[in-house]
Amino acid sequence: MAEDTFISHLMELRDRLIRALLAIAAVTAVLTIWPGIGGVYDVLAEPMIRSLPEGTRMIATGVVSPIFVPLKVTILAAFMIALPYVLYQVWAFVAPGLYEHEKRIGLPLVIGSTVLFLLGVAYSYFVVFRLVFHAIHTFAPQAITPAPDIEAYLNFVITMFLAFGITFEIPLVQLVLVRTGAVTVDKLKDVRPFVIVGAFVMAAIVTPPDVLSQLLLAVPMCLLYELGILAARFVKTKAEEEGEYHPPEPEMQRELDKIEAQEKKDSA
């Protein structure tokens, strides 16, 4: 019976993964038709193109780079567009095993992490790229003709998107740590100096070797950390909530009935 339940969970997981992949594939197909893989890459490369001298274009040093790099960008864009649906499939797989009060916490966590990550990506694209590229080409020697490679640019963009997307998750991580009782608000305040130093060290490692891009990452990290401390003051720890919360009998009975019905279905 336990083996049948495990297999049913695997089948459910398979179905959810297939649905998520089909959604990404469908969005990729739509973007390939309109605006086309070239159009999607042009949108991504717009901050770089705008900062280049007039008449200068990006180059492709690989044989298949003019096709495969824009295709990678299109798939990346499709994933970000389909991300809410992908996360819904993850939630739909996990949610049946949670109590109602756990669902009330889990769903905002999924939505919040998605929104914060996309905000980090947007901040990187609309603010950081424009300022950094403009500064680099403004102070570059006149004897140098910039000709960025499209694949190197894609790798740079992915690195920056991940760096800023993860950075914007800091307040959510703090809330989870306080909620689970791993740390306290006072502890977060005590380690603030180390976090500030770590933010600048991390920014120096991840970003290009210029002061502006490092500041554009390190300063938001520090501000988001302070925002997390402020928000964590209003979060109850799990131990505090368990001391106050008692699942109502109807909820417990519904969960037991659901488990019993699932076992009967699996055994049949």
N, C-alpha and C positions, 0 to 999 in steps of 0.2 A: 504493500500500500504506500509506504514511504517512497519507494522507488518510482511508482506511478506518479506521485505528486511531484517528485523532482523532475521527471520527464515532461510533465505538463508545464512546469515552470520554464523549462528549457524551450519548449515549443512556443510559449507565450513570448519569451525573450526573442526568439527567432523572428516571430511575426512583427514585433515592435521594431526590430532592427531593419527588417525588410521595408516596412512602411517609411521609416526615416530615410533610408537610402533612396527609395523611390521618390520621396518628396524632393530630395536634393537633386536627383537626376532630372525630375520634371522641371525644376527651376533652372537648372543648367541648360536644358533644351530650349526653354523660353528665352533665356539670355543669349544663347547662341544664335537664335533667329533674329531677335531684336534686343538690344542694339548691335548684336554680333560680338564675337570675342575681341575684335579690334576696338570696338566702341567701349567695352568694359575696361579694357586695359588703358585706353585713353583717359577715362575718368580717374583711374588710379594714378596715372602718371602726370595728371594735370598740374599738381603743385611743383613737380620737378621741371616740367616743360615751361611753366610760367617764369621760373627763375633763370632759365638758360638764356644766353645772348640770342638776339633775333636771328633767325635762320638756322640755329643749331638744333639738331635732332638727336634722339637717343639711338644707340647702335645695338646690333645683335651679333655677337661674336661666334655663337654656335650655329651649326648647320640647320638644326630644326628649331632653334630658339624662337624665330618669328611666329611659329605656330603653337609650340607647346607652352611657352611662357604665358601668352594671353589666355590659352585654355586653362592653365593652372589658376590664373587670376579669376576667370569666369567661375570655376568650380568653387574657389574660395568665397566669391561673392554670393554664389548660390547657397552655400552652407550658412552664411551669415543671415541671408534672407529667410531660409528655412529653419533657422535655429529655434524660434518659438515652437514650431511643430515638432522638431526633434526632441526638445526638452519636454514637450507634452507627452511624447511616447515614453520617455524615461519615467515621467511622473505616473503615467497610467500603469506602468509595470510595477512600480514600487507602492503606490497608494493603497491597493487592496490589503496589504499587510500591516497597515498603520491604523491606530486608533484615531477617532475624530479629532481629539485635541492635538495629536501629532500631525495630522493633515493640516490643521490650521497654522502650524509652524512651518511645515515643509514646503507648502505651496508658495508662501511669500519668500522663502529662501531661494527657491528656484527662479522665481520672477525677478527678485532683487539682484541675484548674481548675473542674470542675463542683461538686465538694464544697465547695471554698473559696468559690465564688460563692454557693451556697445558704446556707452558714454566715453570710456577710455579710448576706444578705437576712434570715435568721432573727434575727440580732443586731439589725438595724435594727427589725424588727417587734416582737420581744418585749422589748427593752431600751430602745432609743432612743425609739421612739414613746411609750411609756408615761411615761418620765421627762420628755421634752420637752413633751408635751401637758399633763401635770399641772402642770409648772412654769409654762407659759404662762398657763393659766387660773387658777392660784393667785394669780399676781402681777398679773393683769389688773385694771383698775379695776372696781369694783362697778357703776358706771354703764353699763358696756358689756355688752350681751347677745350672746354669741358665736353666730353662725349660719353655720358653714363651708359653702361651696358644694361639692357633690359632685365636680364636674369639677376645680375647683382642688385639692381634696384628692387626687384621682387623680394629677394632674400632680406634686404634691408627693411622693406615695408613690413614683412611678416614679423621680423624681430621686434620692430617698434610697436606694431599692433599688439603683440603678445605682452610686451613689457608694460605698455600703458593700460591695456585691458586688465591685466593681473593687478597692477597698481591700484586701480579703482575698486578692486575687491577688498581693500584693506579694512574699511569700516565694517563690512559684513563679516570678515574673519574675526575681528575684535568682538562683535556681538555674539558670534557663535562660541568663542572661547569663554566669554563672561557667562553666557547662558548655561554652558556645560559645567561651569565651576572650575575650569582649568586655570583661569586667572581672575583677578579682581580688578576693579577700576583703579584702586590705589596702586596695584602692581603695574598697571599700564602707565600710570603717571610716573612711577619710579624709574621705569626703563626708558622714558622719553629721550634723555640725552643719547643713549646708545642707538635708539631708533633713528634719530636725526643723523648721526654719523653714518649709520648703516645705509640710510637713504642716499646720501651723497656718494658713498662707496659703490653701491649698486648702480646708481646712475652713471658713474664713471666707467663701469664695466660694460653696461648694456648699450649706452648711447654712443654716437660718434665722438671722437676726441676733441670736442669743442665745448666751451664753458656754457654757451647758450642752451644747447640741447640737454646738458646735464642739469642745469637749473630748471628747465621746463619739466623734467621728470622728478627731481628731488624735492622741489618746493611743493608740488601737488601731493607727493607721498607724505610729507610732513603735515600738510593741511588736512588730508584725509585721515591721518592718524588722530589728529586732534578732534575731527568730526566723529570718529569712532568712539573716542573717550566720552565725548558729550552724549552720544546716543546710548552708550552702554550704561549710563546712569539710570536709564529708565527701563532696563532689562532685568527681569527677575531670574535668578539662577534656577537650575533644574531642581535642586534640593528644596528651594523655597516654594516653588510651584507644586512639587509633589506633596509638600506638607499641607498645602491648601486645597489641592485638587483631588477629588475622589470621583472616578468615572461613575456616572449614573447607571443604575441597574439596567435600564432598557438598552443602553449602549453596549454594556458587557454582554447582555443576552443576544443582541443582534450579532455581535462578533462571534460568539460561540455557535449560533445557528448558522452563520456563514461558513465557519470552519467545518461544522458537521455536514452541511450540504455538499461542500467541496469534496470531503472524504467519501461520501456516498457516491458522488458522481465519478470519482476516480476509481473506486472499487467496482463500479458497474462497468 
